[in-house]
Amino acid sequence: MRKVAAPPAAEQIEKSLVTAILGGGLGVGASLPNERDLAARLGVTRPTLREVLKQLAKEGWLTIRHGKATLVTDYWREGGLGVLKTLAQYADALSPDLIGQLLEVRSLLLPPITVVACRREPEALLRRLARAEGLDDQAMAYAEFDWGLQTLMADCAGNPVCRLIINDFAAAYAVLANLYFQGEPHRRRSRAYYRELAAALRQGLPVEPLVRKVMLESAEAWRKLAGARGRGGGA
């Protein structure tokens, strides 16, 4: 764990603890130092630390035991959407494999959401897809457009829980998409996808296989991109 820079903030404490857990410095079943020692190590006040620990326990990262040491929970088995949201917030600290797994989850969630959205609000989606033809050939423009398309799909599905789940990926997507779309081949691939999706909508063709294929391809492309960056190859 790294000492939190002043001024102390709950977000900084959370990131320090979560990245220590994900990095193996605090493995599943490990005991945290007592509250006084941990606060001193992080350079924060005990009340602020206590609130962060309570929040992480609520999400499923930690198990607080009164009178005993706080333990790192088996968050993969006992955590919930709170763990997913926190993971997504710290995409810059995640391993390429874990990021790929997050994107694979998206490939399971988004295709069926798209099917319902296309059935309920095809015209709204077609209007959005038509805007892709006028996009600036810049990473930021594509990242913003693509995220807007995904959230529109969630809204058009008519189930507000869909949007809540998609929203959990927002922080990770902001980091990943701007890196991903820096590559011209990735922008070109996405332009083709938007056109194919619009054509499928107009012709009444199945959209789920197309969306799933593109989601899986983007997850694999990100793995390769992240691997190249890790080897010093750049984006």
N, C-alpha and C positions, 0 to 999 in steps of 0.2 A: 504494500500500500504506500502511496506517495502522500506526503504531507500536503494538506490543502492550503492553497495560497490565500492570503488575506485579501479582502475581507471574507470571512467564512460564509459559505452559502450552502443550503441544503442540497442543491443540485450538485455541487462540487463534492460534498461528502458522499452522496449516493454514487456518483461516478467512480470515486476512488474505491469504494467497497465493491461495487458490481464488477469493475474491471479486475480487481484482485480475485474475485470469485471465478470469473470467466477465464482468467489467466492461470489459474491453478494455485495462486499464492494462498488462497483460502478455498481448499477443496471441500466437496460435499462431506459433511460430518465433522468438519474442523470447528474448533472452538474459537470464538473471538476473544481478544483480550478483555479484561473487565472494563467497565464503562469509563472509569477514571483514566486508565492507561491508554485506552483507545482514543479518547478525546485528546489526550496529550500528544499521542503519536500523530494524529491528524491535524493538531493545532486548532481545535474548535472547542466551543463550549459544550458542556455535558447536556444541557437542555436541548440544544440544536441537534446534537448527535442522537439523543434519545428519540426525538421525533422521526428522524430518518430511519432509525432501526425499527421503530413501530411500523412505518410505511413499508419497508422492505419485508417485514414479517407478514404484513397483510397481503402483500403481493405473492408471497410464497418463497422468497429467497432465504429467509432466516426463521429460526424457531427460538423465541424468547422464553426462557425458563426462569421463573422467579427464584432467586437465591442460588441459581446455577449459571454456568456460562451459556451465552447465546451461541447456537449452533448454525452452521450453514446447512440449509435444507436440501434435500434431493429435488431441486427446483424443476427438473425435467419431468419428474413423476408427480410432484405435489403442487407445482405452481399452476397459475391460470393465465388469463389474458393480461394480467398485470405484469407478469414476467415477460410476455411477448412485447408489450408496450415499452418496457424498460430496455429490452434488448435492442429494439428498433431505434431508440433514442441514442444509443451509443454505437452506431454502425461503424464509426471511425476506429473503434477499439476492438471490433470483432475480427475473428479469423476469416479468411476467404471461404473456408468450408462452412462455417456457421452462417455467413451471409448467403452462400449458395442455398443452404437449407431454408433460410427465411424466404428466399425467392421461389423455392420449390413449393413452399406452403401457399404462396400467392398463386402459383400455377394450379393448385387444387381448389382455391377459393374463387378466383375470378371467373373461370369459364362458366360454371353454373349460374353465377350472378349475371353474367353477360346474356345468357340464354333468356332469363326472365326479363331482363331489361329490354332486350330486342323485341320480345313479344309484347311488352306493355307500352314502350315508348320508342318505337323505331324512328319516328321523325326527329325526335330530339337528338338521338344518336347520330343520325345522318347529317343534321345541321352541324353538329360538333365535328364530325369527320371531314365535312367539306372545308372546314377552316384549315385543315392540315396542308392543303395545297398552297396556302399563302404564308406558311411558316418561314421565318428567317432561318437560314442554315447555320444556326448557332445552338450550342449545347443547352443553354438556359431556356431558349424558346421551346425546344423539344421536351425538356424536362417538365416545364410548366404545362405544356399541352397534354402530354401523356398522363400526368397526374390528374389533370382536369377531366380527362376522358375516363379514367378509372373511378373517380369519385362520382361522375355523372352516371356511370353504369350502376354504381351502388345505390344512388338516389332513385334511378328509374326502376330498379328492382322492386321498389315499393315496400321494402322491409327496413325500417330504420336501424336494425341491428347490423345489417350488411354494411352500412356506412360507418358504424362504430368500429367494426372489425377492420375495414380498409383504413380508417383513420390511424389505427395503431401502427401502420407502416409508414406514416407520413414523414417522421424524422429520418428514418433510414433511407427512404426514397429520395429525400432532399440531398443527401450525401451521395448516394450511389448513382442517381440519374445524371447528375451534373458531370460525374466522371465517365459514366457509360457513354453519354451522348457526345463527348468530346471526339470520339472516333467517327469519322465520316461513314465507314461501312455500317455502323450501328444506326446512324440517322437514316441512311439509305434503306436499311432493312425495315425500320419503323415506318418510313413513308410507304413502302410496299404493303406492309401490314394494314395500315389505315385504308389504303385503296381496296385491298382484298376484303376487309371487313365491311366496307361500304357496299361493295359489289354483292357480297353474300346477303346483306340486309335487303338490298333492292330486289334481288332475285328470289328471296325466300329460302336461301340455302342454309344448311346447318352452320352455326357459328362456333359452337363449343370446341370441335376439333381444331379449328384454326387458332382460337385464342389460346388453348392449352399448348399447342405446338410452339407458338411464339413465346409464351411465358417460359417454357422449358429451355428454348434456345437462348433466351436472354439470361437465364440463370447460368447456363453453361458458358456463355460469352463472358459473364461477369467473373466466373471462376478463372478463366484464362487471363482476363484483364488483371485481376487481383494478383494472380501468380506472377505475371510479368512485372507488375509494380514491385512485388516482394523481392524479385531477383534484380531489381534496379533497371528494368527495361522500360519503365515509364508507361504512360497510357497509350 
